[in-house]
Amino acid sequence: MQKKPTKITVPTFAVLLTCCALLTRGTLLFAQETPPAPDLFMQSVQQAYDENIKRHENNPDVLVLPGLLADRGAQTVTIQARFTGVGANEAIEFFVVGPDSGKDYETLLLSAAKPSDVSRALKFIGLKPGKSVDYRENRVWPKGERVDLSFTWDTPGKDGGAAQSRTLRAEDMLIDTRTGKTLPVEGFMFVDSKTVDAREPGQEQVYVADVSESRSIASNFNDSTTLLDVPWQAVQGAVYGFQTLDESVKFTHNQPATITLKPIMMKDGSPRVVDLKLVVDVPVGVDVDRAAGASLLQSEQVKFVLSRADGTVVSGRSAAEALGAIGAMVEAGHDPFLTITPGDDLSLSDVRKLYALFDAAQGVKGLRIEPSPTGHLFWRAFFPQEEWRDASVRLGEPWELHVRSDATTGKVVSLLRKFTYDDDQKLSTRDFPVTGPAELAKLLKEETGRWTDGVFVFAPADLSYGQLMSLIRPGMEHINWWYVFPATPASTQPVK
């Protein structure tokens, strides 16, 4: 006899749904409550920290922080880290970043120590921090004492044998695809990151490298937020994609490694960085005897006074003597950083030649020109691109300042020209005759917008540097960048 199908009443169906829901919920709860796999690396970091605290609690020459140990006597900082597993053909931008970096996909190692602790450790063993690049402040060279950066990790033994320890300097890890060679072993500069006012309520200040996206500890380009930078000029866009992991370097994802930082000292123990000041001017009381078209730089009237930061005069006569003294420092292994101050009596042509002379001596094995003193134009201001003379090819709408010296009165006469593109990209100009520094500053403050944040100066080659600076100095605080074009017969328009 065929059995009748069981009739499911509404209450019975509801009970079944409830049971299914409970079973599903239980499964979800069970899945949610499953504990994550333990992070064995972080467990080892905590264990090492606890052990080091006990071992060195009475040693004032050892600093113990989570993930690192600094030994003042041995002059070393050792950091626990792990490899990211980045591949051989992938672009690398960082050697080491902090544990919570958003750039782990283009870095070699993640440090267990946060960047500010690494900075603290380097200062603890006696390193003086320098300064990172900052293009808005015209700092185009990283500056700081040199540090050797190396990595140690285990590699599989041959034929199943015991693991072998391998140590490589950071520079030997990367290949420059343009040369097919590893990076030059020059050490890294301890530029240090900045401490700035915090934006979050409840915080007074923050260490930038702790909160930046990269959390960079060591970069292979000039990163303004990193602690350790390469000692050469390496603009990010110029090196990106050209530096990759050497194929002979083998490691696995999350494999533990030890980072070792050690200062690269001068033989006599002196700092490698040498701050120098060069003042090029006519001494007080000496009358300028300038023949028509002659350069004061070739005259014995002009003195090149080179001194150290403490005021000690190194040389005080010619450019050749100053360059010779700087060259001797480079040969000894120092990194000279030079601040140049042109004198008011020099012509604009003289100033351009002066900067060109010392620019030619710049390099990793040479001097590095620092930002100019307050109230002076940066040396690069005297080397604009020639095509910028044509307003139609410029980016933005920078001002033009046309300057000349009145032949009768000797006073500086100037005209400020504003450029504007309309919606149809038609260029129009508006001229503002300028009677003096105060009026120029007022115009720049009130009329400058996001597209006019720059001034192109057109002036006669024989106009004195002092005359130009007296005119523009009050207005410099309102404009980020200035360029002074070398005079040509057609470049300096008459000022009406």
C-alpha positions in Angstrom: 0.0 0.0 0.0 1.3 3.4 -0.9 1.9 5.7 2.0 0.3 9.1 1.9 2.7 12.0 1.8 3.1 13.7 5.1 1.2 17.0 5.2 3.4 19.8 6.5 1.4 22.3 8.4 2.4 25.9 8.7 3.6 25.6 12.2 5.7 22.5 11.3 7.3 24.4 8.3 8.1 27.3 10.6 9.8 24.9 13.0 11.9 23.6 10.2 13.0 27.1 9.1 13.9 27.9 12.6 16.0 24.8 12.9 17.8 25.6 9.6 18.4 29.1 10.8 19.8 27.9 14.1 22.1 25.4 12.3 23.3 28.1 9.9 23.9 30.6 12.7 25.8 28.0 14.7 28.0 27.3 11.7 28.6 31.0 11.2 29.3 31.5 14.9 31.6 28.6 14.8 33.5 30.0 11.8 33.7 33.4 13.4 35.0 32.0 16.7 37.8 30.1 15.0 41.0 31.7 16.3 43.4 33.0 13.6 46.7 31.2 13.2 49.3 32.5 15.5 51.9 34.9 14.1 55.0 33.0 15.0 57.3 35.9 13.8 55.6 38.4 16.2 55.7 35.9 19.0 59.5 35.6 18.5 59.7 39.4 18.5 57.9 39.7 21.8 60.0 36.9 23.3 63.3 38.5 22.2 62.1 41.8 23.6 61.2 40.3 27.0 64.6 38.5 27.1 66.6 41.5 26.2 64.8 43.7 28.8 66.0 41.3 31.5 69.5 40.8 30.0 70.3 44.5 29.7 68.3 46.1 32.4 71.4 47.5 34.1 73.4 48.4 31.0 73.1 52.1 30.1 74.9 51.5 26.8 72.2 49.2 25.5 68.7 50.4 24.4 66.0 47.8 24.1 62.8 48.6 22.2 60.2 46.3 20.6 61.9 44.7 17.6 65.3 46.2 18.0 68.4 46.4 20.1 70.9 49.3 20.0 74.4 48.8 21.4 76.4 52.0 22.0 79.6 50.2 22.6 79.4 48.1 19.5 78.0 51.0 17.5 75.2 48.8 16.1 71.5 48.7 15.8 69.9 45.3 15.1 66.3 45.0 14.0 64.1 42.0 13.6 62.4 41.9 10.2 60.8 39.6 7.7 60.9 39.5 3.9 57.8 40.5 1.9 58.3 38.0 -0.8 58.6 40.6 -3.6 59.6 39.0 -6.9 62.8 39.4 -8.9 61.2 41.5 -11.7 59.0 43.7 -9.6 59.8 47.4 -9.0 61.4 48.2 -5.7 61.1 51.6 -4.0 62.0 50.8 -0.4 64.5 48.6 1.3 62.8 48.6 4.7 59.5 49.9 5.9 57.6 49.8 9.2 55.4 46.9 10.2 52.1 48.5 9.1 53.2 50.0 5.8 50.9 50.3 2.8 53.9 49.8 0.5 54.9 46.3 1.3 54.3 45.2 -2.3 57.3 47.3 -3.4 59.7 46.8 -0.5 62.2 44.1 0.5 61.6 43.9 4.3 59.1 44.8 6.9 60.7 45.9 10.2 59.2 44.7 13.5 60.3 48.1 14.9 58.5 51.3 14.1 60.4 54.1 12.3 60.5 56.4 15.2 62.1 53.7 17.4 64.8 53.1 14.7 65.5 56.9 14.7 65.7 56.9 18.5 68.2 54.0 18.3 70.5 55.6 15.8 70.6 58.8 17.9 71.3 56.6 21.0 74.5 55.2 19.5 75.6 58.7 18.7 74.5 59.6 15.2 73.5 63.2 14.5 70.4 63.4 12.2 70.5 65.3 9.0 67.8 66.6 6.7 65.8 64.9 3.9 65.1 66.4 0.5 62.4 69.0 0.4 61.9 70.6 -3.0 59.7 73.4 -1.7 62.5 74.4 0.6 65.0 74.0 -2.3 66.8 71.1 -0.6 67.7 68.9 -3.5 70.3 66.7 -1.8 69.7 64.3 1.1 72.0 65.2 4.0 73.3 63.1 6.9 75.9 60.9 8.3 76.5 57.6 6.5 75.2 54.3 7.8 75.9 50.8 6.5 72.7 48.8 6.0 72.9 45.0 5.7 70.5 42.0 5.9 71.2 38.6 7.3 69.0 35.5 6.8 69.1 31.7 6.4 69.2 30.1 3.0 68.7 26.4 2.3 71.8 24.2 2.6 73.1 22.3 -0.4 71.8 18.8 -0.9 69.5 19.0 2.0 72.3 20.0 4.4 72.1 22.6 7.2 70.8 26.1 6.4 73.5 28.6 5.6 73.5 32.2 6.9 73.8 34.9 4.2 74.5 38.6 4.7 74.3 41.2 2.0 74.5 44.9 2.0 71.3 46.6 0.9 72.9 48.0 -2.3 73.9 44.5 -3.4 70.2 43.3 -3.2 69.1 45.4 -6.2 70.0 45.5 -9.9 69.7 48.7 -11.9 68.3 47.4 -15.1 69.8 50.3 -17.1 73.4 49.2 -16.2 72.8 45.6 -15.3 74.8 46.2 -12.1 74.0 46.4 -8.4 73.8 49.8 -6.8 77.0 51.5 -5.7 78.0 50.7 -2.1 78.1 54.1 -0.6 76.0 53.6 2.6 72.8 55.5 3.5 72.4 59.0 4.9 70.7 59.3 8.2 68.4 62.1 7.1 65.8 61.4 9.7 62.1 62.0 9.3 60.3 65.1 10.6 58.3 65.6 13.7 55.2 67.8 13.0 52.1 69.0 14.8 49.4 66.3 14.9 46.1 66.7 13.2 44.3 64.3 15.4 42.8 65.5 18.7 44.6 64.4 21.8 48.0 64.2 20.1 50.6 67.0 20.2 53.1 65.9 17.6 53.7 62.9 15.4 56.8 61.4 13.7 56.0 61.6 10.0 57.5 58.2 9.1 55.2 56.6 11.6 52.1 57.9 9.9 53.0 58.3 6.3 51.6 55.7 3.8 55.0 54.1 3.2 56.4 54.1 6.9 59.7 54.3 5.1 62.9 53.4 7.1 65.2 53.1 4.1 64.3 54.1 0.5 66.1 53.8 -2.8 64.8 57.2 -4.0 64.9 60.7 -2.3 61.8 60.3 -0.1 61.0 63.3 2.0 59.6 61.2 4.8 62.2 58.4 5.1 64.9 57.9 7.9 67.7 56.6 5.6 68.2 57.8 2.1 70.6 57.0 -0.7 73.5 59.6 -0.8 72.8 60.7 -4.3 70.1 62.6 -6.2 67.4 60.0 -7.0 64.1 61.6 -7.9 61.3 59.1 -7.6 60.1 59.4 -11.2 63.6 59.0 -12.6 64.4 55.7 -10.9 61.0 54.1 -10.6 60.8 50.7 -12.4 64.6 50.6 -13.0 65.6 48.9 -9.8 64.6 45.3 -9.2 65.7 42.4 -6.9 68.8 40.6 -8.0 67.7 37.1 -9.2 70.5 35.5 -7.2 68.9 36.7 -3.9 66.6 34.0 -2.6 64.1 34.2 0.3 60.6 33.2 1.0 57.5 35.2 2.0 57.6 36.2 5.7 61.0 34.7 6.1 62.7 36.2 9.2 65.8 38.3 8.8 68.1 40.5 10.9 68.8 44.1 9.8 72.0 45.6 11.0 72.8 49.3 11.0 76.3 50.5 11.6 77.8 54.0 11.3 80.4 54.5 8.6 82.9 56.5 10.5 85.8 58.8 9.4 89.2 57.5 10.4 89.8 60.3 12.8 86.2 60.0 14.3 85.1 63.4 12.9 81.7 63.9 11.3 81.5 63.1 7.6 79.2 66.0 7.0 80.9 69.4 6.8 78.8 72.5 6.7 80.5 75.4 4.8 79.6 78.9 4.0 80.9 80.9 1.0 80.5 84.6 0.8 81.5 86.2 -2.5 81.7 90.0 -2.3 83.7 93.1 -2.5 85.2 93.9 1.0 83.8 96.9 2.8 85.7 100.1 1.8 86.9 98.9 -1.6 85.6 100.9 -4.5 84.3 98.7 -7.4 86.2 99.3 -10.6 84.1 97.6 -13.2 85.1 98.0 -16.8 82.3 97.8 -19.3 81.2 94.3 -19.7 83.9 92.9 -17.4 83.2 90.3 -14.7 84.0 91.1 -11.1 84.6 87.4 -10.5 87.9 87.7 -12.3 88.9 90.8 -10.3 91.1 90.7 -7.2 88.6 93.1 -5.7 86.2 90.2 -5.1 87.0 87.9 -2.2 85.7 84.3 -1.9 85.6 83.8 1.9 85.0 80.1 2.7 84.3 79.3 6.4 83.0 76.5 8.5 79.7 76.6 10.5 81.6 77.8 13.6 83.0 80.8 11.7 86.5 79.4 11.2 87.9 80.7 7.9 89.1 78.0 5.5 90.1 80.2 2.6 89.6 83.8 1.8 90.9 84.8 -1.6 89.9 83.2 -4.9 87.4 80.7 -6.3 90.2 78.4 -7.1 91.4 78.5 -3.5 87.9 77.8 -2.2 87.4 74.9 -4.6 90.8 73.5 -3.7 89.9 73.5 0.0 86.6 71.8 -0.7 88.3 69.2 -2.9 90.7 68.3 -0.2 87.8 67.6 2.2 86.2 65.4 -0.4 89.4 63.5 -0.9 89.6 62.9 2.9 86.1 61.3 2.7 83.9 64.2 3.9 80.6 65.3 2.5 80.8 69.1 2.1 77.5 71.0 2.1 77.9 74.5 0.8 75.8 77.6 1.4 76.6 80.4 -1.1 75.8 84.0 -0.5 76.5 86.4 -3.5 77.4 90.0 -2.7 75.2 92.9 -3.7 77.9 94.4 -5.9 78.0 91.4 -8.2 76.1 91.7 -11.5 73.4 89.2 -12.4 75.8 87.9 -15.0 78.4 87.4 -12.3 76.0 85.6 -10.0 75.0 83.2 -12.8 78.7 82.5 -13.5 79.4 82.0 -9.8 76.6 79.4 -9.4 77.6 77.7 -12.6 81.2 77.3 -11.3 80.3 75.6 -8.1 77.4 73.7 -9.7 80.0 72.0 -11.9 81.7 70.7 -8.7 78.5 69.1 -7.3 78.2 65.3 -7.0 78.4 62.3 -4.8 82.2 62.7 -5.0 82.0 66.4 -4.7 80.2 69.2 -2.9 76.5 69.7 -2.5 74.9 73.2 -2.7 72.5 73.9 0.2 69.3 76.1 0.0 70.2 79.8 0.0 70.0 82.0 3.1 66.7 83.7 3.8 66.2 86.6 1.5 68.3 85.2 -1.4 67.3 83.4 -4.5 68.2 79.7 -4.8 71.0 79.0 -7.2 68.7 77.1 -9.7 66.7 80.3 -10.1 69.5 81.5 -12.5 69.1 78.5 -14.8 65.6 78.5 -16.3 64.7 76.4 -19.3 65.1 78.6 -22.4 61.8 77.5 -23.9 60.0 79.2 -20.9 60.7 82.6 -22.6 57.7 81.7 -24.8 54.5 82.2 -22.7 52.5 79.8 -24.8 54.6 76.8 -23.8 54.7 77.4 -20.1 52.8 75.4 -17.5 50.4 77.6 -15.6 50.4 81.4 -15.8 53.5 82.7 -14.1 54.2 86.4 -13.7 56.8 88.2 -15.7 58.8 90.9 -14.0 60.7 93.2 -16.4 63.4 95.3 -14.7 66.0 97.8 -15.8 68.1 100.5 -14.3 67.2 104.1 -15.3 70.3 105.6 -17.1 69.7 109.0 -15.7 68.7 108.4 -12.1 70.2 104.9 -11.6 67.0 103.8 -10.0 65.4 100.5 -10.7 62.3 100.7 -12.9 60.1 97.6 -13.3 56.9 96.3 -14.8 54.9 93.3 -13.6 53.0 91.4 -16.3 50.2 89.0 -15.6 49.1 86.3 -18.0 45.6 84.8 -18.2 44.0 82.2 -20.3 40.2 82.5 -20.9 37.8 79.6 -21.4 38.8 79.4 -25.1 42.5 79.1 -24.1 43.2 82.6 -25.5 46.1 84.3 -23.8 45.8 87.8 -22.6 48.1 90.1 -20.6 47.8 92.8 -18.0 50.6 95.1 -17.0 51.2 96.7 -13.6 53.9 99.4 -13.5 55.8 99.0 -10.2 57.2 101.9 -8.3 59.0 100.0 -5.6 59.4 96.8 -3.4 56.3 97.5 -1.3 54.0 97.9 -4.3 55.5 94.7 -5.9 54.9 92.7 -2.7 51.3 94.0 -2.5 50.5 93.1 -6.1 52.0 89.6 -5.7 50.0 89.0 -2.5 46.7 90.2 -3.8 46.8 89.1 -7.4 48.6 85.7 -7.2 46.4 82.6 -7.7 47.1 78.9 -7.9 48.2 79.2 -11.6 50.4 82.3 -11.0 52.6 81.0 -8.2 55.9 81.9 -9.9 57.8 84.9 -11.4 60.0 85.0 -14.4 62.5 87.9 -14.1 63.9 89.6 -17.2 66.7 92.0 -16.4 69.9 93.4 -17.9 73.0 91.3 -17.3 74.8 94.2 -15.7 72.0 95.0 -13.2 73.5 94.4 -9.7 72.3 91.5 -7.6 71.7 94.0 -4.8 69.4 96.1 -7.0 67.3 93.1 -8.0 67.1 91.6 -4.5 66.1 95.0 -2.9 63.2 95.1 -5.3 61.9 91.5 -5.0 62.9 90.5 -1.5 59.6 91.7 0.2 57.6 89.9 -2.4 59.4 86.6 -2.1 57.3 85.4 0.8 54.2 85.4 -1.4 55.7 83.4 -4.3 57.2 79.9 -4.1 59.5 80.0 -7.1 61.5 82.5 -9.1 63.6 82.3 -12.3 66.0 85.0 -13.6 66.6 84.7 -17.3 70.0 85.6 -18.8 69.7 88.7 -20.8 69.6 88.5 -24.6 69.0 91.4 -27.0 65.4 90.4 -27.4 64.6 89.1 -24.0 64.4 92.3 -21.9 61.5 94.4 -23.0 61.6 98.2 -22.4 59.8 99.1 -19.3 57.4 102.0 -20.0 
